[in-house]
Structures are given as C-alpha cells and as structure tokens.
Amino acid sequence: MVTGSIETPRGGRYAKQLAGHWREKASVTEGSDGSVAFEMENGARVRLTPTAAGLRVEASSIEFGEVVRRHLERFGTRESLVLVWQQ
C-alpha cells in the first residue's frame, strides 16, 4: 500500500471525476465521507479521500498509484495538481 496527497480545495471534485471516468472499468464504491474506492478486475485498488487541505490517495501498489497520479494531474492541469507520495 502506498499513500500520497494532493493539495487542492477541490479534492472531492477530482475524486468524483475519476470515479466517473473509471466507472466502466472498475468497481466503484462511494463512501458517506466523500471518499471513493475503485477496484480493477486485476485486483488493483485505490481509495481517494477528500480532506480539508486536499485529497488523500491510497493505492494497492506504486505502479497503480502512478496510473492514478497521471489521471489526477491531467484532470487538474489548470490547477497544476501534483500528487506527492509519502516515504
């Protein structure tokens, strides 16, 4: 499991946008706290949780995390989103 975060006031918006984008490719579960979890057919998983300061990302592997990072950063190009992985 790898974790990271993105600083943005619109974390919930980006979580929902990725959910819409992957709805056909993954099992998507939305939590009452605004979190969104995805599970791909190959078992790769990610949970996006909006926070007051941004968006927390928890991915099942760094490889899948990088796929998520590229999508989120592309969605947030205007805002110059950057996903920072924790060591």
Helices and strands as residue ranges (DSSP letters): E 2-7, H 11-22, E 26-30, E 36-40, E 45-50, E 54-59, H 62-75, G 77-79, E 84-85
